[in-house]
Amino acid sequence: MLVLTRRVEESILIGDDIEIKILQVRGAGAQAVVRLGIVAPKSVTILRKEIYDEVVDANRQAAQAAAPLPPDLLRALGGAAPGPDPEEGPGGEQPG
């Protein structure tokens, strides 16, 4: 991990097109709050880590608790719906 010291109004650059600028520091020690300004291309996603972690956790939980798709939706998506084959007659027998 690279550790840098910066003062208010000073910046760091990441690559050629991302600038992180210290805008304000309030408080001191562990209670200090730092306000950052970030200039980056719109194609770069910028998230606070705690928000990113919440999204990852929610996605993981949703994937584990995913309910099966309704048969008609599954068919519409091109998958085979569980249940009897429409080509089969009653009791699983092939017609004819």
N, C-alpha and C positions, 0 to 999 in steps of 0.2 A: 504494500500500500504506500503510495506517495503521500506524504504529509507536507502541506504548505502553510505558511503564515501569511495572511493578507490583512490589510487595514481597510476601513470604509473607503469606497470608491476605487479600490484596486480590483483587478480581475485576474482570472486564469483562462487560458485557452485550451480547448480540447480539439485537436485537429485544426483545420483551417476555418471551420465555420461554426464552432460552438464557443460562446463566451459566457463565463459565470462571473458575475460582479457582486461584490459585497456592498449592499445598499445601506444596511443599518445593523448595529449591534446594541442590544438592550440588556442590561443586567450584567452579572459577572459569574464566573465559575460555572458550575453545573446548571445553574438556573439561567444562564445567558440564552438569549434568543437572537439568532442571526437571520436577517432578511436578505435573500439572494435574488438577483435578477439574472435571468437566463435568456440569451439570444441564441436561437438555433433554427435551422430550417424547419418548415412545417412538417416535413417527412419524418422528423425525429420525435418519437414519443417521449414525453417527460412526465414521470409520475413520482409522487412521494413514495418512499419504500413501504411505509405502513399501508398505503392504499393498494399498492401492487400485491403485497402479501395477502391482504384481504380478498382481492379478486382471485388470486391463485387458489386460496383455501376454499372460497365459495365454488369455484369451478370444479375443484376436486370433489367436494361434497355432492355437487349436483351430478357429477358423472357416476358416483357410487350409488346414488339414490334414484337414478334415472328410471322412470316408469317405462314399461314397454310401449311402443307406439301402437295406436289403434290400428287394426287390420286394414281399414280403408286407406289410412294415411300411409301405411307401409307399402301397400300396393301402388299408391300414387307415386311414391318415391322409387318404385321399381324393384322393391324387395318382395319376397314371397311372404304372404301373411300366414301365421301359424293356423293350424286347424285343418279340417278335411280338405282334400284336393277336390276342386270343383269337377274334375274329370271322373272322379270316383262316384259310384252310386251309394245308396245307403249301406252302412256296414262296411265301407271300404272296398266294395267290389267294383270292378271295372264294368261299365255298361256294355251291353251287346254281346 
